[in-house]
Amino acid sequence: MEPVAARALHIGLTGGIGSGKSTVAALFVAHGATLVDTDAIAREITLPGGAAIAQLKQAFGVGILDADGGLDRTAMRSLAFSDHTARRRLEAILHPLIGAEADRQAGLAAAGTVLFDVPLLAESGHWRDRVARVLVIDCSEATQLARVAQRPGWTEASAGAVIAQQASRAARRACADAVIYNDGLTPAALAAEVAALCGCWGIAH
């Protein structure tokens, strides 16, 4: 996949599940950044009639669809995290579609800052080359587990299974231009860290 044309400052935002990445993304938007959320794109293309549904149905059968014909994310998550081959097939279907839509959305952004929220940036072979800077949101695994277990439909065991499949904290930090350690920070303190980083990177409020 070719890098997006550099007519804006392109930042890749990543972090493990439960790190607080979405909160940080919202803070960047408040500072004027345009958000391209790859998780939101993934959800959109797997809704009933979405761009990925026909390929997913062909690859995995109707058992991974919900009653409305969209992707049953719980069933697919269970399959993907228990079967590496299934996970690779899923990624081979979704990633090109997500990348194309991310390019489209970034192309619509005015000159300024485009923030790509990419949960699997560290695992990807191409996202690091698509952005000028990478920001990693980090926290302890214990904090991740506690936060995710509070979400509907999640337990510490299911959260732990996802964490085990994601890049290690060290691997994420190794690809970072900046790291925010979001463990024990108050909302105000987190907002202050984002504001300071925006100032350092020349992102206007």
Secondary structure as the mmCIF struct_conf table of DSSP 4:
data_model
#
loop_
_struct_conf.conf_type_id
_struct_conf.id
_struct_conf.beg_label_comp_id
_struct_conf.beg_label_asym_id
_struct_conf.beg_label_seq_id
_struct_conf.end_label_comp_id
_struct_conf.end_label_asym_id
_struct_conf.end_label_seq_id
HELX_LH_PP_P HELX_LH_PP_P1 GLU A 2 ALA A 5
BEND BEND1 ARG A 7 ALA A 8
STRN STRN1 LEU A 9 GLY A 15
TURN_TY1_P TURN_TY1_P1 ILE A 17 GLY A 18
BEND BEND2 SER A 19 GLY A 20
HELX_RH_AL_P HELX_RH_AL_P1 LYS A 21 ALA A 30
TURN_TY1_P TURN_TY1_P2 HIS A 31 GLY A 32
HELX_LH_PP_P HELX_LH_PP_P2 ALA A 33 ALA A 33
STRN STRN2 THR A 34 ASP A 37
HELX_RH_AL_P HELX_RH_AL_P2 THR A 38 ILE A 45
TURN_TY1_P TURN_TY1_P3 THR A 46 THR A 46
BEND BEND3 LEU A 47 LEU A 47
TURN_TY1_P TURN_TY1_P4 PRO A 48 GLY A 49
TURN_TY1_P TURN_TY1_P5 ALA A 51 ALA A 52
HELX_RH_AL_P HELX_RH_AL_P3 ILE A 53 PHE A 60
HELX_RH_3T_P HELX_RH_3T_P1 VAL A 62 ILE A 64
STRN STRN3 LEU A 65 LEU A 65
TURN_TY1_P TURN_TY1_P6 ALA A 67 ASP A 68
BEND BEND4 GLY A 69 GLY A 70
STRN STRN4 LEU A 71 LEU A 71
HELX_RH_AL_P HELX_RH_AL_P4 ARG A 73 SER A 82
HELX_RH_AL_P HELX_RH_AL_P5 HIS A 84 LEU A 108
BEND BEND5 ALA A 109 ALA A 109
HELX_LH_PP_P HELX_LH_PP_P3 ALA A 110 ALA A 110
BEND BEND6 ALA A 111 GLY A 112
STRN STRN5 THR A 113 ASP A 117
TURN_TY1_P TURN_TY1_P7 PRO A 119 GLU A 123
BEND BEND7 GLY A 125 HIS A 126
HELX_RH_AL_P HELX_RH_AL_P6 TRP A 127 ARG A 130
BEND BEND8 ALA A 132 ALA A 132
STRN STRN6 ARG A 133 ASP A 138
HELX_RH_AL_P HELX_RH_AL_P7 GLU A 141 ALA A 149
TURN_TY1_P TURN_TY1_P8 GLN A 150 GLN A 150
BEND BEND9 ARG A 151 ARG A 151
TURN_TY1_P TURN_TY1_P9 PRO A 152 GLY A 153
HELX_RH_AL_P HELX_RH_AL_P8 GLU A 156 GLN A 165
BEND BEND10 GLN A 166 GLN A 166
HELX_LH_PP_P HELX_LH_PP_P4 ALA A 167 SER A 168
HELX_RH_AL_P HELX_RH_AL_P9 ARG A 169 ALA A 174
TURN_TY1_P TURN_TY1_P10 CYS A 175 CYS A 175
BEND BEND11 ASP A 177 ASP A 177
STRN STRN7 ALA A 178 TYR A 181
BEND BEND12 ASP A 183 GLY A 184
HELX_RH_AL_P HELX_RH_AL_P10 PRO A 187 CYS A 200
TURN_TY1_P TURN_TY1_P11 TRP A 201 GLY A 202
#
